[in-house]
Amino acid sequence: MPTVAIDAFNAETKRMETQIKAQQASATVDKTSAQAMGEQLDNQKKMSDMMEEQMMKSRIPMMSEAELISLANRR
């Protein structure tokens, strides 16, 4: 095999290896980004649940007996 053909083959192989590494790095970034987004959504849900619970607790002293029984039956 001529040296030019070997050099061309080696160059193509290195190009492909570089492309694969770039795709792997991109996949890692995408995965990390998706995980961060998932954690952010979980945190927003937890915050919303906490706020709703606090609001409900602040209303309890003003609720009628029937409202309290209805609330207890929902949980």
Secondary structure by P-SEA (a helix, b strand, c coil): ccaaaaaaaaaaaaaaaaaaaaaaaaaaaaaaaaaaaaaaaaaaaaaaaaaaaaaaaaacccccaaaaaaaaaac
